[in-house]
Amino acid sequence: MMKGKPMKLTKPLIIVLAGLVSIVNLARAADARDEKKPAAEKKEAKPFKNVSVAGFEKLRADRKNVVLDVRTKEEYAAGHIAGAVNIDVNAPDFEEKVTKLDKHKTYLVHCGAGVRSAKACDKMSKLDFPKLYNLEGGFKAWEKAGNKAEK
């Protein structure tokens, strides 16, 4: 290139640059459309499903499914769903204990209000548990629906 002279663009180079600009603009437009979509329409799938008390009870009717109570030992002792397995999600050995569970089973996970069980489902999904259901509203919602706890 010579000093003082403007660079000459060839026709093929201009076409290539125009094509790249078009591709970038299309990608931005697609991203903008995705941002406007409701969460339910986005392709990102949750690693577990949230279920209502009624849905939880339907799933619990199948005795092959495992009810997993992720509250503390004290909360569990104060009252729990009959047959539930208790593994505290906040205990340091949570992952160690859950990895000993059968990954081919379906787990119906709950805590007191639904926050810790969602956390437990997330952790379990990362450990390759494919069938996880989180009880919306947790044990409180389950009792409020008229179900009786076992002590």
LUMZA-904725 format. One record per residue: residue in three letters; x, y, z of N, C-alpha, C in turn. Coordinates in Angstrom, 1 decimal. Example, Ala and Ser with C-alpha at 12.3 -4.5 7.8 and 13.67 -1.06 7.14 Angstrom:
! LUMZA-904725
+------+--------+--------+--------+--------+--------+--------+--------+--------+--------+
: resn :    npx :    npy :    npz :   capx :   capy :   capz :    cpx :    cpy :    cpz :
+------+--------+--------+--------+--------+--------+--------+--------+--------+--------+
:  Ala :   13.2 :   -5.7 :    7.8 :   12.3 :   -4.5 :    7.8 :   13.2 :   -3.3 :    7.8 :
:  Ser :   12.8 :   -2.2 :    7.1 :   13.7 :   -1.1 :    7.1 :   12.9 :    0.0 :    7.9 :
+------+--------+--------+--------+--------+--------+--------+--------+--------+--------+
This chain:
! LUMZA-904725
+------+--------+--------+--------+--------+--------+--------+--------+--------+--------+
: resn :    npx :    npy :    npz :   capx :   capy :   capz :    cpx :    cpy :    cpz :
+------+--------+--------+--------+--------+--------+--------+--------+--------+--------+
:  Met :    0.8 :   -1.2 :    0.0 :    0.0 :    0.0 :    0.0 :    0.9 :    1.2 :    0.0 :
:  Met :    0.5 :    2.2 :   -0.8 :    1.3 :    3.4 :   -0.9 :    0.7 :    4.5 :    0.0 :
:  Lys :    1.6 :    5.3 :    0.6 :    1.2 :    6.4 :    1.5 :    0.4 :    7.4 :    0.7 :
:  Gly :   -0.7 :    7.8 :    1.4 :   -1.5 :    8.9 :    0.8 :   -2.5 :    8.5 :   -0.2 :
:  Lys :   -2.5 :    7.3 :   -0.7 :   -3.5 :    6.8 :   -1.6 :   -4.5 :    5.9 :   -0.9 :
:  Pro :   -5.8 :    6.1 :   -1.2 :   -6.8 :    5.3 :   -0.5 :   -6.7 :    3.8 :   -1.1 :
:  Met :   -7.1 :    2.9 :   -0.2 :   -7.1 :    1.5 :   -0.5 :   -8.2 :    1.2 :   -1.5 :
:  Lys :   -7.9 :    0.5 :   -2.5 :   -8.9 :    0.1 :   -3.5 :   -9.5 :   -1.3 :   -3.1 :
:  Leu :  -10.9 :   -1.3 :   -3.0 :  -11.6 :   -2.5 :   -2.6 :  -12.0 :   -3.2 :   -3.9 :
:  Thr :  -11.7 :   -4.5 :   -4.0 :  -12.2 :   -5.2 :   -5.2 :  -13.6 :   -5.6 :   -5.0 :
:  Lys :  -14.3 :   -5.9 :   -6.1 :  -15.7 :   -6.3 :   -6.1 :  -15.9 :   -7.6 :   -5.2 :
:  Pro :  -15.1 :   -8.6 :   -5.4 :  -15.2 :   -9.9 :   -4.6 :  -15.1 :   -9.6 :   -3.1 :
:  Leu :  -14.1 :   -8.7 :   -2.7 :  -13.9 :   -8.4 :   -1.3 :  -15.1 :   -7.7 :   -0.8 :
:  Ile :  -15.7 :   -6.8 :   -1.5 :  -16.9 :   -6.1 :   -1.1 :  -18.1 :   -7.0 :   -0.9 :
:  Ile :  -18.2 :   -8.0 :   -1.8 :  -19.3 :   -9.0 :   -1.7 :  -19.1 :   -9.8 :   -0.4 :
:  Val :  -17.9 :  -10.3 :   -0.2 :  -17.6 :  -11.1 :    1.0 :  -18.0 :  -10.3 :    2.3 :
:  Leu :  -17.5 :   -9.1 :    2.4 :  -17.7 :   -8.2 :    3.6 :  -19.2 :   -8.0 :    3.8 :
:  Ala :  -19.9 :   -7.7 :    2.7 :  -21.4 :   -7.5 :    2.8 :  -22.1 :   -8.8 :    3.3 :
:  Gly :  -21.6 :   -9.9 :    2.8 :  -22.2 :  -11.2 :    3.3 :  -22.0 :  -11.4 :    4.8 :
:  Leu :  -20.8 :  -11.1 :    5.3 :  -20.5 :  -11.2 :    6.7 :  -21.3 :  -10.3 :    7.5 :
:  Val :  -21.5 :   -9.0 :    7.1 :  -22.4 :   -8.1 :    7.8 :  -23.8 :   -8.6 :    7.9 :
:  Ser :  -24.3 :   -9.2 :    6.8 :  -25.6 :   -9.8 :    6.7 :  -25.8 :  -10.9 :    7.7 :
:  Ile :  -24.8 :  -11.8 :    7.8 :  -24.9 :  -12.9 :    8.7 :  -24.9 :  -12.4 :   10.2 :
:  Val :  -24.1 :  -11.5 :   10.5 :  -24.0 :  -10.9 :   11.9 :  -25.4 :  -10.3 :   12.2 :
:  Asn :  -26.0 :   -9.6 :   11.3 :  -27.3 :   -9.0 :   11.5 :  -28.4 :  -10.0 :   11.7 :
:  Leu :  -28.4 :  -11.1 :   10.9 :  -29.3 :  -12.1 :   11.1 :  -29.2 :  -12.8 :   12.4 :
:  Ala :  -28.0 :  -13.1 :   12.9 :  -27.7 :  -13.7 :   14.2 :  -28.3 :  -12.8 :   15.3 :
:  Arg :  -28.0 :  -11.5 :   15.2 :  -28.5 :  -10.6 :   16.2 :  -30.0 :  -10.5 :   16.3 :
:  Ala :  -30.7 :  -10.6 :   15.1 :  -32.1 :  -10.6 :   15.0 :  -32.7 :  -11.8 :   15.7 :
:  Ala :  -32.1 :  -13.0 :   15.4 :  -32.5 :  -14.2 :   16.0 :  -32.4 :  -14.2 :   17.6 :
:  Asp :  -31.3 :  -13.6 :   18.1 :  -31.1 :  -13.5 :   19.5 :  -32.2 :  -12.6 :   20.1 :
:  Ala :  -32.5 :  -11.5 :   19.4 :  -33.5 :  -10.6 :   19.9 :  -34.9 :  -11.3 :   20.0 :
:  Arg :  -35.2 :  -12.1 :   19.0 :  -36.5 :  -12.8 :   19.0 :  -36.5 :  -13.8 :   20.2 :
:  Asp :  -35.4 :  -14.5 :   20.5 :  -35.3 :  -15.5 :   21.6 :  -35.5 :  -14.8 :   22.9 :
:  Glu :  -35.0 :  -13.6 :   23.1 :  -35.1 :  -12.8 :   24.3 :  -36.6 :  -12.4 :   24.6 :
:  Lys :  -37.3 :  -12.2 :   23.5 :  -38.7 :  -11.8 :   23.7 :  -39.7 :  -13.0 :   24.0 :
:  Lys :  -39.2 :  -14.2 :   23.7 :  -40.1 :  -15.4 :   23.9 :  -40.3 :  -15.6 :   25.4 :
:  Pro :  -41.5 :  -16.1 :   25.8 :  -41.7 :  -16.5 :   27.2 :  -40.8 :  -17.7 :   27.5 :
:  Ala :  -40.5 :  -17.8 :   28.8 :  -39.6 :  -18.8 :   29.3 :  -40.0 :  -20.2 :   28.8 :
:  Ala :  -41.3 :  -20.5 :   28.8 :  -41.8 :  -21.8 :   28.4 :  -41.5 :  -22.2 :   27.0 :
:  Glu :  -41.3 :  -21.1 :   26.1 :  -41.1 :  -21.4 :   24.7 :  -39.6 :  -21.6 :   24.4 :
:  Lys :  -38.7 :  -21.1 :   25.3 :  -37.3 :  -21.3 :   25.0 :  -36.9 :  -22.7 :   25.1 :
:  Lys :  -35.9 :  -23.1 :   24.3 :  -35.4 :  -24.4 :   24.2 :  -34.8 :  -25.0 :   25.4 :
:  Glu :  -34.3 :  -24.1 :   26.3 :  -33.6 :  -24.6 :   27.5 :  -34.6 :  -25.4 :   28.4 :
:  Ala :  -34.3 :  -26.7 :   28.6 :  -35.1 :  -27.5 :   29.4 :  -34.6 :  -27.6 :   30.8 :
:  Lys :  -35.5 :  -27.6 :   31.8 :  -35.2 :  -27.8 :   33.2 :  -34.7 :  -29.3 :   33.4 :
:  Pro :  -33.8 :  -29.5 :   34.3 :  -33.4 :  -30.9 :   34.5 :  -34.4 :  -31.7 :   35.4 :
:  Phe :  -35.5 :  -31.0 :   35.8 :  -36.5 :  -31.7 :   36.5 :  -37.8 :  -31.0 :   36.3 :
:  Lys :  -38.9 :  -31.7 :   36.7 :  -40.2 :  -31.1 :   36.5 :  -40.8 :  -30.7 :   37.9 :
:  Asn :  -41.5 :  -29.6 :   37.9 :  -42.2 :  -29.1 :   39.1 :  -43.6 :  -29.7 :   39.0 :
:  Val :  -44.1 :  -30.3 :   40.1 :  -45.4 :  -30.8 :   40.1 :  -46.2 :  -30.3 :   41.3 :
:  Ser :  -47.5 :  -30.2 :   41.1 :  -48.4 :  -29.8 :   42.2 :  -48.6 :  -30.9 :   43.2 :
:  Val :  -49.3 :  -30.7 :   44.3 :  -49.5 :  -31.7 :   45.3 :  -50.3 :  -32.9 :   44.6 :
:  Ala :  -51.3 :  -32.5 :   43.8 :  -52.1 :  -33.6 :   43.1 :  -51.2 :  -34.4 :   42.2 :
:  Gly :  -50.4 :  -33.8 :   41.4 :  -49.5 :  -34.5 :   40.5 :  -48.5 :  -35.4 :   41.3 :
:  Phe :  -48.0 :  -34.8 :   42.4 :  -47.1 :  -35.6 :   43.3 :  -47.8 :  -36.8 :   43.8 :
:  Glu :  -49.0 :  -36.7 :   44.3 :  -49.7 :  -37.8 :   44.8 :  -50.0 :  -38.9 :   43.8 :
:  Lys :  -50.3 :  -38.5 :   42.5 :  -50.4 :  -39.4 :   41.4 :  -49.2 :  -40.2 :   41.2 :
:  Leu :  -48.0 :  -39.5 :   41.2 :  -46.7 :  -40.2 :   41.0 :  -46.4 :  -41.1 :   42.2 :
:  Arg :  -46.8 :  -40.6 :   43.4 :  -46.5 :  -41.4 :   44.6 :  -47.3 :  -42.7 :   44.7 :
:  Ala :  -48.4 :  -42.7 :   44.0 :  -49.2 :  -43.9 :   43.9 :  -48.5 :  -45.1 :   43.3 :
:  Asp :  -47.5 :  -44.8 :   42.5 :  -46.7 :  -45.9 :   41.9 :  -45.6 :  -46.2 :   42.9 :
:  Arg :  -45.7 :  -47.3 :   43.5 :  -44.8 :  -47.7 :   44.7 :  -43.3 :  -47.8 :   44.2 :
:  Lys :  -43.1 :  -47.9 :   42.9 :  -41.7 :  -48.0 :   42.4 :  -41.0 :  -46.6 :   42.5 :
:  Asn :  -41.7 :  -45.5 :   42.6 :  -41.2 :  -44.2 :   42.7 :  -40.7 :  -44.0 :   44.1 :
:  Val :  -39.6 :  -43.2 :   44.3 :  -39.1 :  -43.0 :   45.6 :  -39.3 :  -41.5 :   46.0 :
:  Val :  -39.9 :  -41.4 :   47.2 :  -40.1 :  -40.0 :   47.8 :  -38.8 :  -39.7 :   48.5 :
:  Leu :  -38.2 :  -38.6 :   48.1 :  -37.0 :  -38.1 :   48.7 :  -37.2 :  -36.8 :   49.5 :
:  Asp :  -37.1 :  -36.9 :   50.8 :  -37.2 :  -35.7 :   51.7 :  -35.8 :  -35.1 :   51.9 :
:  Val :  -35.6 :  -33.9 :   51.4 :  -34.3 :  -33.3 :   51.5 :  -34.2 :  -32.3 :   52.7 :
:  Arg :  -35.1 :  -32.4 :   53.6 :  -35.0 :  -31.5 :   54.8 :  -34.0 :  -32.0 :   55.8 :
:  Thr :  -33.8 :  -31.3 :   56.9 :  -33.0 :  -31.8 :   58.0 :  -33.5 :  -33.0 :   58.7 :
:  Lys :  -32.7 :  -33.7 :   59.5 :  -33.2 :  -34.8 :   60.3 :  -34.3 :  -34.4 :   61.3 :
:  Glu :  -34.1 :  -33.2 :   61.8 :  -35.0 :  -32.7 :   62.8 :  -36.4 :  -32.4 :   62.2 :
:  Glu :  -36.4 :  -31.8 :   61.0 :  -37.6 :  -31.5 :   60.3 :  -38.3 :  -32.8 :   59.9 :
:  Tyr :  -37.5 :  -33.8 :   59.4 :  -38.1 :  -35.1 :   59.1 :  -38.7 :  -35.8 :   60.3 :
:  Ala :  -38.0 :  -35.7 :   61.4 :  -38.5 :  -36.4 :   62.7 :  -39.8 :  -35.7 :   63.1 :
:  Ala :  -40.0 :  -34.4 :   62.9 :  -41.2 :  -33.7 :   63.3 :  -42.4 :  -34.2 :   62.5 :
:  Gly :  -42.2 :  -34.7 :   61.3 :  -43.3 :  -35.2 :   60.5 :  -42.9 :  -35.3 :   59.1 :
:  His :  -43.2 :  -36.4 :   58.4 :  -42.8 :  -36.6 :   57.0 :  -43.8 :  -37.5 :   56.3 :
:  Ile :  -43.6 :  -37.5 :   55.0 :  -44.5 :  -38.3 :   54.1 :  -44.1 :  -39.8 :   54.3 :
:  Ala :  -45.1 :  -40.6 :   54.5 :  -44.9 :  -42.1 :   54.8 :  -44.0 :  -42.7 :   53.7 :
:  Gly :  -43.0 :  -43.4 :   54.2 :  -42.1 :  -44.1 :   53.2 :  -41.0 :  -43.2 :   52.6 :
:  Ala :  -40.9 :  -41.9 :   53.0 :  -39.9 :  -41.1 :   52.4 :  -38.5 :  -41.4 :   52.9 :
:  Val :  -37.5 :  -41.2 :   52.0 :  -36.1 :  -41.4 :   52.3 :  -35.6 :  -40.0 :   52.7 :
:  Asn :  -34.9 :  -39.9 :   53.8 :  -34.4 :  -38.5 :   54.2 :  -32.9 :  -38.4 :   53.9 :
:  Ile :  -32.5 :  -37.4 :   53.0 :  -31.1 :  -37.0 :   52.8 :  -31.1 :  -35.5 :   52.7 :
:  Asp :  -30.5 :  -34.9 :   53.7 :  -30.5 :  -33.4 :   53.9 :  -29.6 :  -32.8 :   52.7 :
:  Val :  -30.2 :  -32.0 :   51.9 :  -29.6 :  -31.4 :   50.8 :  -28.4 :  -30.5 :   51.2 :
:  Asn :  -28.5 :  -29.9 :   52.4 :  -27.4 :  -29.0 :   52.9 :  -26.3 :  -29.7 :   53.7 :
:  Ala :  -26.5 :  -31.0 :   53.9 :  -25.4 :  -31.8 :   54.6 :  -24.2 :  -31.9 :   53.7 :
:  Pro :  -23.0 :  -31.9 :   54.3 :  -21.8 :  -32.0 :   53.4 :  -21.7 :  -33.3 :   52.6 :
:  Asp :  -22.4 :  -34.4 :   53.1 :  -22.3 :  -35.7 :   52.4 :  -23.5 :  -35.9 :   51.5 :
:  Phe :  -24.3 :  -34.9 :   51.1 :  -25.5 :  -35.1 :   50.3 :  -25.1 :  -35.8 :   49.0 :
:  Glu :  -24.1 :  -35.3 :   48.2 :  -23.8 :  -35.9 :   46.9 :  -23.3 :  -37.3 :   47.1 :
:  Glu :  -22.5 :  -37.6 :   48.1 :  -22.0 :  -38.9 :   48.4 :  -23.2 :  -39.9 :   48.6 :
:  Lys :  -24.2 :  -39.4 :   49.4 :  -25.4 :  -40.3 :   49.7 :  -26.2 :  -40.5 :   48.5 :
:  Val :  -26.5 :  -39.4 :   47.7 :  -27.3 :  -39.6 :   46.5 :  -26.7 :  -40.4 :   45.4 :
:  Thr :  -25.4 :  -40.4 :   45.3 :  -24.8 :  -41.2 :   44.3 :  -25.0 :  -42.7 :   44.5 :
:  Lys :  -25.3 :  -43.1 :   45.8 :  -25.6 :  -44.5 :   46.1 :  -27.0 :  -44.9 :   45.7 :
:  Leu :  -27.9 :  -44.0 :   45.3 :  -29.2 :  -44.3 :   44.9 :  -29.3 :  -44.8 :   43.5 :
:  Asp :  -30.3 :  -45.6 :   43.2 :  -30.5 :  -46.1 :   41.9 :  -31.0 :  -45.1 :   40.9 :
:  Lys :  -30.1 :  -44.8 :   39.9 :  -30.4 :  -43.7 :   38.9 :  -31.6 :  -44.1 :   38.0 :
:  His :  -32.0 :  -45.3 :   38.0 :  -33.0 :  -45.8 :   37.0 :  -34.4 :  -45.5 :   37.6 :
:  Lys :  -34.5 :  -45.1 :   38.9 :  -35.8 :  -44.9 :   39.6 :  -36.2 :  -43.5 :   39.4 :
:  Thr :  -37.5 :  -43.2 :   39.6 :  -38.1 :  -41.9 :   39.6 :  -38.1 :  -41.4 :   41.0 :
:  Tyr :  -37.6 :  -40.1 :   41.2 :  -37.5 :  -39.5 :   42.5 :  -38.5 :  -38.3 :   42.6 :
:  Leu :  -39.3 :  -38.4 :   43.7 :  -40.3 :  -37.3 :   44.0 :  -39.6 :  -36.6 :   45.2 :
:  Val :  -39.1 :  -35.4 :   44.9 :  -38.3 :  -34.7 :   45.8 :  -39.1 :  -33.6 :   46.5 :
:  His :  -38.9 :  -33.4 :   47.8 :  -39.6 :  -32.3 :   48.5 :  -38.8 :  -31.9 :   49.7 :
:  Cys :  -39.0 :  -30.6 :   50.1 :  -38.5 :  -30.0 :   51.3 :  -39.6 :  -29.4 :   52.0 :
:  Gly :  -39.3 :  -28.3 :   52.7 :  -40.4 :  -27.6 :   53.5 :  -41.3 :  -26.8 :   52.6 :
:  Ala :  -40.7 :  -26.0 :   51.7 :  -41.5 :  -25.1 :   50.9 :  -41.2 :  -25.1 :   49.4 :
:  Gly :  -40.2 :  -25.9 :   49.0 :  -39.9 :  -26.1 :   47.5 :  -38.6 :  -25.5 :   47.0 :
:  Val :  -37.9 :  -24.8 :   47.9 :  -36.6 :  -24.2 :   47.4 :  -35.5 :  -25.2 :   47.5 :
:  Arg :  -35.3 :  -25.8 :   48.6 :  -34.2 :  -26.8 :   48.8 :  -34.4 :  -28.0 :   47.9 :
:  Ser :  -35.6 :  -28.4 :   47.7 :  -35.9 :  -29.5 :   46.8 :  -35.5 :  -29.2 :   45.3 :
:  Ala :  -35.7 :  -28.0 :   44.9 :  -35.3 :  -27.6 :   43.6 :  -33.8 :  -27.6 :   43.5 :
:  Lys :  -33.2 :  -27.2 :   44.5 :  -31.7 :  -27.2 :   44.6 :  -31.2 :  -28.6 :   44.5 :
:  Ala :  -31.9 :  -29.5 :   45.3 :  -31.5 :  -31.0 :   45.3 :  -31.7 :  -31.6 :   43.9 :
:  Cys :  -32.8 :  -31.3 :   43.3 :  -33.1 :  -31.8 :   41.9 :  -32.0 :  -31.3 :   40.9 :
:  Asp :  -31.6 :  -30.1 :   41.1 :  -30.6 :  -29.5 :   40.2 :  -29.3 :  -30.3 :   40.4 :
:  Lys :  -28.9 :  -30.5 :   41.7 :  -27.6 :  -31.2 :   42.0 :  -27.7 :  -32.7 :   41.5 :
:  Met :  -28.9 :  -33.3 :   41.7 :  -29.1 :  -34.7 :   41.2 :  -29.0 :  -34.8 :   39.7 :
:  Ser :  -29.6 :  -33.8 :   39.0 :  -29.6 :  -33.9 :   37.5 :  -28.2 :  -33.8 :   37.0 :
:  Lys :  -27.3 :  -33.1 :   37.7 :  -25.9 :  -33.0 :   37.3 :  -25.2 :  -34.3 :   37.6 :
:  Leu :  -25.8 :  -35.1 :   38.4 :  -25.2 :  -36.5 :   38.7 :  -25.9 :  -37.5 :   37.9 :
:  Asp :  -26.6 :  -37.1 :   36.8 :  -27.2 :  -38.0 :   35.8 :  -28.4 :  -38.7 :   36.3 :
:  Phe :  -29.2 :  -38.1 :   37.2 :  -30.5 :  -38.7 :   37.6 :  -31.5 :  -38.1 :   36.6 :
:  Pro :  -32.1 :  -39.0 :   35.7 :  -33.0 :  -38.4 :   34.7 :  -34.4 :  -38.2 :   35.0 :
:  Lys :  -34.9 :  -38.8 :   36.1 :  -36.4 :  -38.7 :   36.4 :  -36.6 :  -38.1 :   37.8 :
:  Leu :  -36.7 :  -36.7 :   37.8 :  -36.8 :  -36.0 :   39.0 :  -38.1 :  -35.1 :   39.0 :
:  Tyr :  -38.8 :  -35.1 :   40.1 :  -40.0 :  -34.3 :   40.2 :  -39.9 :  -33.5 :   41.5 :
:  Asn :  -40.1 :  -32.2 :   41.4 :  -40.0 :  -31.3 :   42.6 :  -41.4 :  -30.9 :   43.0 :
:  Leu :  -41.7 :  -31.2 :   44.3 :  -43.1 :  -30.8 :   44.8 :  -43.1 :  -29.3 :   45.0 :
:  Glu :  -44.0 :  -28.6 :   44.2 :  -44.2 :  -27.2 :   44.4 :  -44.8 :  -26.9 :   45.7 :
:  Gly :  -44.2 :  -26.0 :   46.5 :  -44.7 :  -25.6 :   47.8 :  -44.3 :  -26.5 :   48.9 :
:  Gly :  -43.6 :  -27.6 :   48.5 :  -43.0 :  -28.5 :   49.5 :  -44.0 :  -29.2 :   50.4 :
:  Phe :  -43.4 :  -29.6 :   51.6 :  -44.2 :  -30.4 :   52.6 :  -45.3 :  -29.5 :   53.1 :
:  Lys :  -45.1 :  -28.2 :   53.3 :  -46.2 :  -27.3 :   53.8 :  -47.4 :  -27.4 :   52.9 :
:  Ala :  -47.2 :  -27.3 :   51.6 :  -48.3 :  -27.4 :   50.6 :  -49.0 :  -28.8 :   50.7 :
:  Trp :  -48.2 :  -29.8 :   50.8 :  -48.7 :  -31.2 :   50.9 :  -49.6 :  -31.4 :   52.1 :
:  Glu :  -49.2 :  -30.8 :   53.3 :  -50.0 :  -30.9 :   54.5 :  -51.3 :  -30.0 :   54.4 :
:  Lys :  -51.1 :  -28.8 :   53.8 :  -52.2 :  -27.9 :   53.6 :  -53.3 :  -28.5 :   52.7 :
:  Ala :  -52.9 :  -29.4 :   51.9 :  -53.9 :  -30.1 :   51.0 :  -54.6 :  -31.2 :   51.7 :
:  Gly :  -54.4 :  -31.3 :   53.0 :  -55.1 :  -32.3 :   53.8 :  -54.4 :  -33.6 :   54.0 :
:  Asn :  -53.2 :  -33.8 :   53.6 :  -52.5 :  -35.0 :   53.8 :  -51.9 :  -35.1 :   55.2 :
:  Lys :  -51.9 :  -36.3 :   55.7 :  -51.4 :  -36.5 :   57.1 :  -49.9 :  -37.0 :   57.1 :
:  Ala :  -49.2 :  -36.4 :   58.0 :  -47.7 :  -36.7 :   58.1 :  -47.6 :  -37.9 :   59.0 :
:  Glu :  -46.5 :  -38.6 :   58.8 :  -46.1 :  -39.7 :   59.7 :  -44.9 :  -39.2 :   60.6 :
:  Lys :  -44.9 :  -39.7 :   61.8 :  -43.8 :  -39.3 :   62.8 :  -43.0 :  -40.5 :   63.2 :
+------+--------+--------+--------+--------+--------+--------+--------+--------+--------+
